[in-house]
Amino acid sequence: MIRLPPLIVLGLCALAGPSLAQTQTRPATGSIVIERALTVSGVRPMTFKESGREIDAVSGSEISEAIIEVTGDPGRVYRVRLPAAIEADGLGSTIDSFTLRSDNSGDISETLTARMDAHGFDRLHVGGQLRRTPGLVITEVSAAIPLSIDYE
């Protein structure tokens, strides 16, 4: 009977280990989730009409609010980024104090966060205040609101 010292037996086992591991293979698995990209479409710009004041407010008025349609993944939460103010006419008048209302989520002026419905749709209504340059007479101002929308 041949007796091998324990160190040699351990060494032979260590050499056999890597070759056994190389012959055992497992198929790799993975998954991918394809998200529908957000689409933002302007339906109507914000419109202000002459009121005889230097500050005209638009809030809750279907006639003057900007309307924006948003489509994407059903049920997904999204966030709106809206500037604090924009130049309205190139003559120094500005629009600020924006209000934002979502058909699905209600008033989101503070949170700027809303959710898509079960069909991946929402409509935003944007209001604000027009601050006219003193002494400037404007009969009508229309403005496109530069906002961006991203999934939360």
DSSP file (Angstrom, degrees, kcal/mol; ACC not computed):
  #  RESIDUE AA STRUCTURE BP1 BP2  ACC     N-H-->O    O-->H-N    N-H-->O    O-->H-N    TCO  KAPPA ALPHA  PHI   PSI    X-CA   Y-CA   Z-CA
    1    1 A M              0   0    0      0, 0.0     2,-0.5     0, 0.0     0, 0.0   0.000 360.0 360.0 360.0 135.1    0.0    0.0    0.0
    2    2 A I        -     0   0    0      2,-0.0     2,-0.5     0, 0.0     0, 0.0  -0.832 360.0-158.8 -98.8 128.3    1.3    3.4   -0.9
    3    3 A R        -     0   0    0     -2,-0.5     0, 0.0     0, 0.0     0, 0.0  -0.925   3.4-158.7-108.6 126.2    0.8    6.2    1.6
    4    4 A L        -     0   0    0     -2,-0.5     5,-0.0     1,-0.0    -2,-0.0  -0.840  27.4-109.2-101.2 139.2    0.9    9.7    0.4
    5    5 A P    >>  -     0   0    0      0, 0.0     4,-1.5     0, 0.0     3,-0.8  -0.330  30.8-113.5 -61.6 149.5    1.6   12.5    2.8
    6    6 A P  H 3> S+     0   0    0      0, 0.0     4,-2.2     0, 0.0     5,-0.2   0.805 114.0  60.2 -56.9 -32.3   -1.4   14.7    3.5
    7    7 A L  H 3> S+     0   0    0      1,-0.2     4,-2.1     2,-0.2     5,-0.1   0.890 104.2  48.9 -64.7 -38.6    0.2   17.7    1.9
    8    8 A I  H <> S+     0   0    0     -3,-0.8     4,-2.3     2,-0.2    -1,-0.2   0.893 109.9  52.0 -68.7 -38.6    0.5   15.9   -1.5
    9    9 A V  H  X S+     0   0    0     -4,-1.5     4,-2.0     1,-0.2    -2,-0.2   0.911 110.8  48.0 -63.5 -42.4   -3.2   14.8   -1.3
   10   10 A L  H  X S+     0   0    0     -4,-2.2     4,-2.2     1,-0.2    -1,-0.2   0.899 110.6  51.7 -64.7 -39.9   -4.2   18.4   -0.6
   11   11 A G  H  X S+     0   0    0     -4,-2.1     4,-1.9     2,-0.2    -2,-0.2   0.901 108.8  50.2 -63.0 -42.3   -2.1   19.6   -3.5
   12   12 A L  H  X S+     0   0    0     -4,-2.3     4,-1.7     1,-0.2    -1,-0.2   0.885 111.0  49.4 -65.1 -38.4   -3.7   17.1   -5.9
   13   13 A C  H  X S+     0   0    0     -4,-2.0     4,-1.7     2,-0.2    -2,-0.2   0.889 108.9  52.6 -65.8 -39.5   -7.2   18.2   -4.8
   14   14 A A  H  < S+     0   0    0     -4,-2.2    -2,-0.2     1,-0.2    -1,-0.2   0.876 109.8  48.9 -65.3 -37.4   -6.3   21.8   -5.3
   15   15 A L  H  X S+     0   0    0     -4,-1.9     4,-0.8     1,-0.2    -1,-0.2   0.856 111.2  49.7 -69.7 -34.8   -5.1   21.1   -8.9
   16   16 A A  H  X S+     0   0    0     -4,-1.7     4,-1.8     1,-0.2    -2,-0.2   0.802  98.5  70.6 -74.6 -28.8   -8.2   19.1   -9.7
   17   17 A G  H  X S+     0   0    0     -4,-1.7     4,-2.1     1,-0.2     3,-0.2   0.924  97.4  45.1 -57.4 -53.5  -10.6   21.9   -8.4
   18   18 A P  H  > S+     0   0    0      0, 0.0     4,-1.8     0, 0.0    -1,-0.2   0.880 112.1  52.1 -63.5 -36.7  -10.0   24.5  -11.1
   19   19 A S  H  X S+     0   0    0     -4,-0.8     4,-1.0     1,-0.2    -2,-0.2   0.860 110.2  48.8 -69.7 -32.0  -10.3   22.0  -13.9
   20   20 A L  H  X S+     0   0    0     -4,-1.8     4,-0.9     1,-0.2     3,-0.3   0.887 109.6  52.4 -70.4 -38.1  -13.6   20.7  -12.6
   21   21 A A  H  < S+     0   0    0     -4,-2.1     3,-0.3     1,-0.2    -2,-0.2   0.843 105.8  55.1 -66.1 -33.1  -14.9   24.3  -12.2
   22   22 A Q  H  < S+     0   0    0     -4,-1.8    -1,-0.2     1,-0.2    -2,-0.2   0.800 105.1  51.9 -72.0 -27.9  -14.0   25.0  -15.9
   23   23 A T  H  < S+     0   0    0     -4,-1.0     2,-0.7    -3,-0.3    -1,-0.2   0.696  94.3  80.7 -83.6 -17.6  -16.0   22.1  -17.2
   24   24 A Q     <  +     0   0    0     -4,-0.9     2,-0.4    -3,-0.3    -1,-0.0  -0.804  63.8 176.4 -90.5 117.9  -19.2   23.1  -15.3
   25   25 A T        -     0   0    0     -2,-0.7    -3,-0.0     2,-0.0    -2,-0.0  -0.921  16.7-163.2-122.6 148.6  -21.0   25.9  -17.2
   26   26 A R        -     0   0    0     -2,-0.4     2,-0.2     0, 0.0    -2,-0.0  -0.981  30.2-110.1-125.4 140.2  -24.3   27.6  -16.5
   27   27 A P        -     0   0    0      0, 0.0     2,-0.2     0, 0.0    -2,-0.0  -0.469  34.5-120.7 -69.5 140.5  -26.1   29.7  -19.1
   28   28 A A        -     0   0    0     -2,-0.2     2,-0.3     2,-0.0     0, 0.0  -0.564  29.4-163.1 -78.8 144.0  -26.1   33.4  -18.4
   29   29 A T        +     0   0    0     -2,-0.2     2,-0.3     2,-0.0    -1,-0.0  -0.920  16.5 155.3-126.3 154.9  -29.5   35.1  -18.0
   30   30 A G        -     0   0    0     -2,-0.3     2,-0.3     2,-0.0    -2,-0.0  -0.971  21.2-147.0-164.1 170.4  -30.5   38.7  -18.1
   31   31 A S        -     0   0    0     -2,-0.3     2,-0.4     2,-0.0    -2,-0.0  -0.976   2.7-157.1-145.5 159.2  -33.5   40.9  -18.7
   32   32 A I        -     0   0    0     -2,-0.3     2,-0.6     2,-0.0    -2,-0.0  -0.999   6.4-152.6-138.5 139.2  -34.2   44.3  -20.2
   33   33 A V        -     0   0    0     -2,-0.4     2,-0.7     2,-0.0    -2,-0.0  -0.958  12.6-152.5-112.5 118.6  -37.1   46.7  -19.7
   34   34 A I        -     0   0    0     -2,-0.6     2,-0.3     2,-0.0    -2,-0.0  -0.819  11.7-155.2 -94.5 119.4  -37.8   49.0  -22.5
   35   35 A E        -     0   0    0     -2,-0.7     2,-0.5    38,-0.0     3,-0.0  -0.714  19.2-118.7 -93.5 142.4  -39.4   52.2  -21.4
   36   36 A R        -     0   0    0     -2,-0.3    37,-0.6     1,-0.1     3,-0.1  -0.683  38.2-117.0 -76.5 127.8  -41.6   54.2  -23.7
   37   37 A A        -     0   0    0     -2,-0.5     2,-0.2    35,-0.2    -1,-0.1  -0.290  30.0-102.7 -64.8 149.1  -39.9   57.6  -24.1
   38   38 A L        -     0   0    0    111,-0.1     2,-0.4    34,-0.1    34,-0.2  -0.525  33.9-159.8 -71.0 138.0  -41.8   60.6  -22.8
   39   39 A T  E     -A   71   0A   0     32,-2.6    32,-2.3    -2,-0.2     2,-0.5  -0.989   3.7-165.9-121.3 129.8  -43.4   62.7  -25.6
   40   40 A V  E     -A   70   0A   0     -2,-0.4     2,-0.4    30,-0.2    30,-0.2  -0.968   7.8-178.7-119.7 125.4  -44.3   66.3  -24.9
   41   41 A S  E     -A   69   0A   0     28,-2.7    28,-2.9    -2,-0.5     2,-0.5  -0.984  23.5-135.4-128.6 127.0  -46.6   68.2  -27.3
   42   42 A G  E     +A   68   0A   0     -2,-0.4    26,-0.2    26,-0.2    -2,-0.0  -0.683  24.1 174.5 -77.7 125.2  -47.7   71.8  -27.0
   43   43 A V  E     +     0   0A   0     24,-2.9    25,-0.2    -2,-0.5    -1,-0.2   0.818  69.2   0.8 -96.5 -42.5  -51.4   72.0  -27.7
   44   44 A R  E    S-A   67   0A   0     23,-1.7    23,-2.3    20,-0.0    -1,-0.4  -0.984  70.3-128.2-150.0 135.4  -52.0   75.7  -27.0
   45   45 A P        -     0   0    0      0, 0.0     2,-0.3     0, 0.0    99,-0.2  -0.377  39.3 -93.1 -77.4 162.7  -49.7   78.5  -25.9
   46   46 A M  E     -G  143   0B   0     97,-1.9    97,-2.6    20,-0.1     2,-0.4  -0.592  47.0-163.2 -72.4 134.5  -50.4   80.8  -22.9
   47   47 A T  E     -G  142   0B   0     17,-1.9     2,-0.4    -2,-0.3    95,-0.2  -0.982  11.0-167.3-128.6 133.6  -52.2   83.9  -24.1
   48   48 A F  E     -G  141   0B   0     93,-3.3    93,-2.2    -2,-0.4     2,-0.3  -0.942   7.0-159.0-116.6 139.8  -52.7   87.2  -22.3
   49   49 A K  E     -G  140   0B   0     -2,-0.4    91,-0.2    91,-0.2    90,-0.1  -0.860  36.5 -84.0-115.4 154.7  -55.2   89.9  -23.3
   50   50 A E        +     0   0    0     89,-1.7    89,-0.1    -2,-0.3    -1,-0.0  -0.282  46.7 165.1 -57.9 130.8  -55.1   93.6  -22.4
   51   51 A S        -     0   0    0      2,-0.3    -1,-0.2    -3,-0.0     3,-0.1   0.409  55.1-110.7-125.3  -5.0  -56.7   94.3  -19.1
   52   52 A G  S    S+     0   0    0      1,-0.3     2,-0.3     2,-0.0    -2,-0.1   0.496  86.4 103.7  85.5   2.9  -55.4   97.9  -18.5
   53   53 A R  S    S-     0   0    0      1,-0.1    -1,-0.3     2,-0.0    -2,-0.3  -0.734  75.8-128.3-112.8 164.1  -53.2   96.7  -15.6
   54   54 A E  S    S+     0   0    0     -2,-0.3    78,-3.2     1,-0.2     2,-0.5   0.676  99.2  49.1 -83.6 -17.4  -49.4   96.1  -15.5
   55   55 A I  E     -B  131   0A   0     76,-0.2     2,-0.5    -4,-0.0    76,-0.2  -0.980  67.1-173.7-125.5 121.6  -49.9   92.6  -14.1
   56   56 A D  E     -B  130   0A   0     74,-2.0    74,-2.9    -2,-0.5     2,-0.4  -0.954  12.6-150.3-112.6 129.2  -52.3   90.2  -15.7
   57   57 A A  E     -B  129   0A   0     -2,-0.5     2,-0.5    72,-0.2    72,-0.2  -0.802  10.5-170.8-101.2 139.9  -52.9   86.8  -14.0
   58   58 A V  E     +B  128   0A   0     70,-3.0    70,-1.4    -2,-0.4     2,-0.3  -0.966  27.8 138.8-126.5 113.2  -53.8   83.6  -15.8
   59   59 A S  S    S-     0   0    0     -2,-0.5     3,-0.1    68,-0.2    -2,-0.1  -0.853  72.5  -4.5-157.4 117.0  -54.8   80.8  -13.5
   60   60 A G  S    S+     0   0    0     -2,-0.3     2,-0.7     1,-0.2     3,-0.1   0.506  90.7 129.3  80.4   3.0  -57.6   78.4  -14.0
   61   61 A S    >>  -     0   0    0      1,-0.2     4,-1.8     2,-0.0     3,-0.6  -0.828  46.3-160.2 -95.6 116.4  -58.8   80.1  -17.2
   62   62 A E  T 34 S+     0   0    0     -2,-0.7    -1,-0.2     1,-0.2    -2,-0.0   0.764  89.4  62.0 -64.7 -23.5  -59.3   77.6  -20.0
   63   63 A I  T 34 S+     0   0    0      1,-0.2    -1,-0.2    -3,-0.1    -2,-0.0   0.865 117.2  23.0 -71.0 -35.8  -59.1   80.5  -22.5
   64   64 A S  T <4 S+     0   0    0     -3,-0.6   -17,-1.9   -18,-0.1    -2,-0.2   0.553  92.5 106.7-114.7  -9.6  -55.6   81.6  -21.6
   65   65 A E  S  < S-     0   0    0     -4,-1.8     2,-0.3   -19,-0.2    62,-0.2  -0.395  70.2-117.0 -71.8 148.1  -53.7   78.7  -20.1
   66   66 A A  E     - C   0 126A   0     60,-2.6    60,-2.6   -20,-0.1     2,-0.5  -0.636  29.3-150.7 -75.1 142.4  -51.0   76.9  -22.0
   67   67 A I  E     -AC  44 125A   0    -23,-2.3   -24,-2.9    -2,-0.3   -23,-1.7  -0.979  15.7-179.0-121.5 130.4  -52.0   73.3  -22.6
   68   68 A I  E     -AC  42 124A   0     56,-2.5    56,-3.5    -2,-0.5     2,-0.4  -0.993  15.0-148.4-130.4 130.3  -49.4   70.5  -22.9
   69   69 A E  E     -AC  41 123A   0    -28,-2.9   -28,-2.7    -2,-0.4     2,-0.4  -0.835  12.5-166.5-100.5 137.9  -50.0   66.8  -23.6
   70   70 A V  E     -AC  40 122A   0     52,-3.0    52,-1.9    -2,-0.4     2,-0.3  -0.986   6.2-178.5-125.1 129.4  -47.6   64.3  -22.1
   71   71 A T  E     +AC  39 121A   0    -32,-2.3   -32,-2.6    -2,-0.4     2,-0.3  -0.947  24.5 109.0-126.3 151.4  -47.4   60.6  -23.2
   72   72 A G        -     0   0    0     48,-2.1   -35,-0.2    -2,-0.3   -34,-0.1  -0.897  65.8  -5.4 179.0-151.2  -45.2   57.8  -21.9
   73   73 A D  S >  S-     0   0    0    -37,-0.6     3,-1.7    -2,-0.3    43,-0.2  -0.481  77.1-104.4 -69.2 131.3  -45.3   54.6  -19.8
   74   74 A P  T 3  S+     0   0    0      0, 0.0    44,-0.2     0, 0.0    43,-0.1  -0.298 100.9   6.2 -56.1 134.8  -48.6   53.9  -18.2
   75   75 A G  T 3  S+     0   0    0     42,-1.7     2,-0.1     1,-0.2    43,-0.1   0.385  93.3 142.0  76.5  -3.9  -48.7   54.7  -14.5
   76   76 A R    <   -     0   0    0     -3,-1.7    40,-2.8    41,-0.2     2,-0.3  -0.427  49.4-127.4 -75.6 145.9  -45.2   56.2  -14.4
   77   77 A V  E     -H  115   0C   0     38,-0.2    75,-2.4    -2,-0.1     2,-0.3  -0.709  30.4-174.4 -86.9 140.2  -44.4   59.2  -12.2
   78   78 A Y  E     -HI 114 151C   0     36,-2.8    36,-2.4    -2,-0.3     2,-0.4  -0.945  15.9-138.9-135.3 159.1  -42.8   62.2  -14.0
   79   79 A R  E     -HI 113 150C   0     71,-3.2    71,-2.2    -2,-0.3     2,-0.4  -0.939  10.9-145.4-121.4 140.4  -41.3   65.5  -12.9
   80   80 A V  E     - I   0 149C   0     32,-3.0     2,-0.5    -2,-0.4    69,-0.2  -0.861   4.3-156.4-104.0 134.9  -41.7   68.9  -14.6
   81   81 A R  E     + I   0 148C   0     67,-3.3    67,-2.1    -2,-0.4    31,-0.0  -0.966  19.3 176.1-110.9 125.1  -38.9   71.5  -14.7
   82   82 A L        -     0   0    0     -2,-0.5    65,-0.1    65,-0.2    -2,-0.0  -0.986  29.5-116.3-131.1 133.9  -40.2   74.9  -15.2
   83   83 A P        -     0   0    0      0, 0.0    15,-0.2     0, 0.0     3,-0.1  -0.285  21.7-123.9 -67.2 158.3  -38.2   78.2  -15.2
   84   84 A A  S    S-     0   0    0      1,-0.2    13,-0.6    13,-0.1    14,-0.3   0.838  89.9  -6.6 -68.8 -33.2  -39.0   80.8  -12.5
   85   85 A A  E     -D   96   0A   0     11,-0.2     2,-0.3    12,-0.1    -1,-0.2  -0.987  61.5-157.6-158.0 155.5  -39.7   83.4  -15.2
   86   86 A I  E     -D   95   0A   0      9,-2.2     9,-2.6    -2,-0.3     2,-0.4  -0.965  31.7-105.0-134.7 155.3  -39.5   83.9  -19.0
   87   87 A E  E     -D   94   0A   0     -2,-0.3     7,-0.3     7,-0.2     6,-0.0  -0.656  32.5-166.5 -78.1 133.8  -39.3   87.0  -21.2
   88   88 A A  S    S+     0   0    0      5,-2.9    54,-0.2    -2,-0.4     6,-0.2   0.847  70.8   4.4 -94.0 -37.4  -42.7   87.5  -22.8
   89   89 A D  S    S-     0   0    0      4,-0.7     5,-0.1    52,-0.1    -1,-0.1   0.418  89.1-107.3-136.3   1.2  -42.2   90.0  -25.6
   90   90 A G  S    S+     0   0    0      3,-0.4     4,-0.1     1,-0.0    -3,-0.0   0.499 103.9  88.6  79.0   1.9  -38.6   91.0  -26.1
   91   91 A L  S    S-     0   0    0      2,-0.1     3,-0.1    45,-0.0    45,-0.0   0.210 114.7 -84.5-117.1  13.0  -39.4   94.4  -24.6
   92   92 A G  S    S+     0   0    0      1,-0.4     2,-0.2    41,-0.1    39,-0.0   0.325  85.6 131.3 103.4  -7.6  -38.8   93.6  -21.0
   93   93 A S        -     0   0    0     40,-0.1    -5,-2.9    39,-0.0    -4,-0.7  -0.537  38.3-162.8 -76.2 146.3  -42.1   92.1  -20.0
   94   94 A T  E     -DE  87 131A   0     37,-2.1    37,-3.7    -7,-0.3     2,-0.5  -0.901  18.4-142.2-129.5 158.0  -41.9   88.8  -18.1
   95   95 A I  E     +DE  86 130A   0     -9,-2.6    -9,-2.2    -2,-0.3    35,-0.2  -0.986  40.0 140.5-116.5 129.4  -44.2   85.9  -17.2
   96   96 A D  E     +DE  85 129A   0     33,-2.3    33,-3.0    -2,-0.5   -11,-0.2  -0.728  33.7  71.9-147.1-164.6  -43.7   84.4  -13.7
   97   97 A S  E    S-     0   0A   0    -13,-0.6    -1,-0.1    -2,-0.2   -12,-0.1   0.911  72.1-162.2  50.1  49.6  -45.6   83.0  -10.8
   98   98 A F  E     -     0   0A   0    -14,-0.3     2,-0.4   -15,-0.2    30,-0.3  -0.282  12.9-158.0 -64.9 143.4  -46.4   79.9  -12.8
   99   99 A T  E     - E   0 127A   0     28,-2.0    28,-2.1   -41,-0.2     2,-0.4  -0.928   6.6-162.8-115.8 148.3  -49.2   77.5  -11.8
  100  100 A L  E     - E   0 126A   0     -2,-0.4     8,-2.6    26,-0.2     9,-0.6  -0.984   8.4-179.6-138.8 123.5  -49.3   73.9  -13.0
  101  101 A R  E     -FE 107 125A   0     24,-2.2    24,-2.7    -2,-0.4     2,-0.4  -0.987  11.3-155.6-127.4 133.4  -52.3   71.6  -13.0
  102  102 A S  E  >  -FE 106 124A   0      4,-3.2     4,-2.0    -2,-0.4    22,-0.2  -0.860  18.0-139.2-105.2 137.9  -52.3   68.0  -14.2
  103  103 A D  T  4 S+     0   0    0     20,-2.3    -1,-0.1    -2,-0.4    21,-0.1   0.872 107.4  37.4 -59.7 -35.6  -55.5   66.3  -15.4
  104  104 A N  T  4 S+     0   0    0     19,-0.2    -1,-0.2    11,-0.1    12,-0.1   0.848 129.8  26.7 -85.2 -36.3  -54.4   63.1  -13.5
  105  105 A S  T  4 S-     0   0    0      1,-0.3    -2,-0.2    10,-0.1     2,-0.2   0.434  92.4-139.4-113.9  -1.6  -52.8   64.6  -10.4
  106  106 A G  E  <  +F  102   0A   0     -4,-2.0    -4,-3.2     2,-0.1     2,-0.5  -0.487  68.6  10.0  78.8-148.6  -54.5   68.0   -9.8
  107  107 A D  E     +F  101   0A   0     -6,-0.2    -6,-0.2    -2,-0.2     4,-0.2  -0.554  59.6 164.4 -72.1 115.9  -52.5   71.1   -8.7
  108  108 A I     >  +     0   0    0     -8,-2.6     4,-2.6    -2,-0.5    -7,-0.2   0.030  33.7 121.2-119.1  24.3  -48.8   70.3   -8.9
  109  109 A S  T  4 S+     0   0    0     -9,-0.6    -1,-0.1     1,-0.2    -8,-0.1   0.835  85.1  33.1 -57.9 -34.4  -47.5   73.8   -8.7
  110  110 A E  T  4 S+     0   0    0     -3,-0.1    -1,-0.2   -10,-0.1    -2,-0.1   0.894 127.5  35.1 -88.7 -46.3  -45.5   73.0   -5.6
  111  111 A T  T  4 S-     0   0    0     -4,-0.2    -2,-0.2     2,-0.1     3,-0.1   0.795  79.6-155.3 -82.0 -28.8  -44.4   69.4   -6.2
  112  112 A L     <  +     0   0    0     -4,-2.6   -32,-3.0     1,-0.2     2,-0.4   0.764  56.9 119.0  55.3  27.6  -44.0   69.6  -10.0
  113  113 A T  E     +H   79   0C   0    -34,-0.2     2,-0.2    -5,-0.1   -34,-0.2  -0.982  33.8 160.2-127.3 133.7  -44.7   65.8  -10.0
  114  114 A A  E     -H   78   0C   0    -36,-2.4   -36,-2.8    -2,-0.4     2,-0.4  -0.827  28.2-123.2-140.8 178.8  -47.5   64.0  -11.7
  115  115 A R  E     -H   77   0C   0    -38,-0.2   -38,-0.2    -2,-0.2   -11,-0.1  -0.981  20.4-119.4-132.5 140.6  -48.4   60.4  -12.9
  116  116 A M        -     0   0    0    -40,-2.8     6,-0.2    -2,-0.4   -45,-0.1  -0.410  34.5-119.2 -68.3 151.0  -49.4   59.0  -16.2
  117  117 A D    >   -     0   0    0      4,-1.8     3,-1.9   -43,-0.1   -42,-1.7  -0.138  42.7 -79.7 -80.3-173.0  -52.8   57.4  -16.4
  118  118 A A  T 3  S+     0   0    0      1,-0.3    -1,-0.1   -44,-0.2    -2,-0.1   0.665 133.9  49.2 -65.5 -16.1  -53.4   53.7  -17.3
  119  119 A H  T 3  S-     0   0    0      2,-0.2    -1,-0.3   -46,-0.1   -47,-0.1   0.366 120.6-105.7-102.3   3.0  -52.9   54.6  -21.0
  120  120 A G  S <  S+     0   0    0     -3,-1.9   -48,-2.1     1,-0.3     2,-0.3   0.876  79.3 123.7  77.0  38.6  -49.7   56.6  -20.5
  121  121 A F  E     +C   71   0A   0    -50,-0.2    -4,-1.8    -6,-0.1     2,-0.3  -0.963  28.0 161.9-134.5 147.8  -51.3   60.0  -21.0
  122  122 A D  E     -C   70   0A   0    -52,-1.9   -52,-3.0    -2,-0.3     2,-0.4  -0.965  22.3-145.2-154.5 156.9  -51.6   63.3  -19.0
  123  123 A R  E     -C   69   0A   0     -2,-0.3   -20,-2.3   -54,-0.2     2,-0.4  -0.996  13.9-155.0-126.9 130.1  -52.5   66.9  -19.9
  124  124 A L  E     -CE  68 102A   0    -56,-3.5   -56,-2.5    -2,-0.4     2,-0.5  -0.832   2.7-157.5-106.1 142.9  -50.9   69.9  -18.2
  125  125 A H  E     -CE  67 101A   0    -24,-2.7   -24,-2.2    -2,-0.4     2,-0.5  -0.986  12.6-163.9-119.4 121.1  -52.4   73.3  -17.8
  126  126 A V  E     +CE  66 100A   0    -60,-2.6   -60,-2.6    -2,-0.5     2,-0.2  -0.923  12.2 171.2-114.5 125.2  -49.9   76.1  -17.2
  127  127 A G  E     + E   0  99A   0    -28,-2.1   -28,-2.0    -2,-0.5     2,-0.3  -0.689   6.3 150.4-118.4 175.6  -50.9   79.6  -15.9
  128  128 A G  E     -B   58   0A   0    -70,-1.4   -70,-3.0   -30,-0.3     2,-0.4  -0.971  41.2 -80.9-178.7-171.0  -48.9   82.5  -14.8
  129  129 A Q  E     -BE  57  96A   0    -33,-3.0   -33,-2.3    -2,-0.3     2,-0.6  -0.968  26.4-145.2-120.4 133.3  -48.6   86.3  -14.4
  130  130 A L  E     -BE  56  95A   0    -74,-2.9   -74,-2.0    -2,-0.4     2,-0.7  -0.869  11.1-163.0 -94.9 121.8  -47.6   88.7  -17.1
  131  131 A R  E     -BE  55  94A   0    -37,-3.7   -37,-2.1    -2,-0.6   -76,-0.2  -0.907  16.0-149.8-107.1 106.0  -45.6   91.7  -15.7
  132  132 A R        -     0   0    0    -78,-3.2     3,-0.1    -2,-0.7   -39,-0.0  -0.417  22.5-103.3 -77.5 147.7  -45.6   94.4  -18.3
  133  133 A T    >   -     0   0    0     -2,-0.1     3,-2.4     1,-0.1    -1,-0.1  -0.542  55.4 -94.0 -63.2 130.2  -42.9   96.9  -18.8
  134  134 A P  T 3  S+     0   0    0      0, 0.0    -1,-0.1     0, 0.0     3,-0.1  -0.212 109.2  11.6 -53.1 132.7  -44.2  100.1  -17.3
  135  135 A G  T 3  S+     0   0    0      1,-0.3     2,-0.4    -3,-0.1    -2,-0.1   0.308  95.7 127.2  84.5  -9.1  -45.8  102.4  -19.9
  136  136 A L    <   -     0   0    0     -3,-2.4     2,-0.6   -45,-0.0    -1,-0.3  -0.689  48.0-152.3 -86.0 129.8  -45.9   99.6  -22.5
  137  137 A V        +     0   0    0     -2,-0.4     2,-0.5    -3,-0.1   -87,-0.0  -0.899  17.4 177.2-103.4 121.8  -49.2   98.9  -24.1
  138  138 A I        -     0   0    0     -2,-0.6     3,-0.1     1,-0.1    -6,-0.0  -0.988  19.2-166.3-124.3 129.4  -49.7   95.4  -25.4
  139  139 A T  S    S-     0   0    0     -2,-0.5   -89,-1.7     1,-0.3     2,-0.3   0.861  77.6  -2.2 -83.4 -35.1  -52.9   94.3  -26.9
  140  140 A E  E     -G   49   0B   0    -91,-0.2     2,-0.4     2,-0.0    -1,-0.3  -0.958  59.0-166.1-157.3 138.0  -52.1   90.6  -26.8
  141  141 A V  E     -G   48   0B   0    -93,-2.2   -93,-3.3    -2,-0.3     2,-0.4  -0.989   4.9-173.5-125.7 133.7  -49.1   88.4  -25.7
  142  142 A S  E     -G   47   0B   0     -2,-0.4     2,-0.4   -95,-0.2   -95,-0.2  -0.987   9.6-176.1-124.8 137.3  -48.7   84.8  -26.5
  143  143 A A  E     -G   46   0B   0    -97,-2.6   -97,-1.9    -2,-0.4     2,-0.5  -0.995  23.6-141.9-139.6 138.8  -45.8   82.7  -25.0
  144  144 A A        -     0   0    0     -2,-0.4    -2,-0.0   -99,-0.2  -102,-0.0  -0.850  28.4-133.4 -92.6 131.9  -44.5   79.2  -25.3
  145  145 A I        -     0   0    0     -2,-0.5     2,-1.3     1,-0.0   -59,-0.0  -0.772   8.8-140.4 -91.9 119.6  -43.3   77.9  -21.9
  146  146 A P        +     0   0    0      0, 0.0     2,-0.3     0, 0.0    -1,-0.0  -0.636  43.5 149.9 -80.5  94.4  -39.9   76.2  -22.0
  147  147 A L        -     0   0    0     -2,-1.3     2,-0.3   -65,-0.1   -65,-0.2  -0.854  32.6-149.2-122.1 160.9  -40.3   73.3  -19.7
  148  148 A S  E     -I   81   0C   0    -67,-2.1   -67,-3.3    -2,-0.3     2,-0.4  -0.958   5.8-157.6-129.1 151.5  -38.8   69.8  -19.6
  149  149 A I  E     +I   80   0C   0     -2,-0.3     2,-0.3   -69,-0.2   -69,-0.2  -0.994  13.7 173.2-132.8 130.5  -40.3   66.6  -18.3
  150  150 A D  E     -I   79   0C   0    -71,-2.2   -71,-3.2    -2,-0.4     2,-0.1  -0.957  39.0 -97.5-134.0 151.4  -38.4   63.5  -17.1
  151  151 A Y  E      I   78   0C   0     -2,-0.3   -73,-0.3   -73,-0.2   -75,-0.0  -0.428 360.0 360.0 -63.2 143.5  -39.4   60.2  -15.5
  152  152 A E              0   0    0    -75,-2.4   -74,-0.2    -2,-0.1    -1,-0.1   0.446 360.0 360.0 -76.2 360.0  -39.0   60.3  -11.7
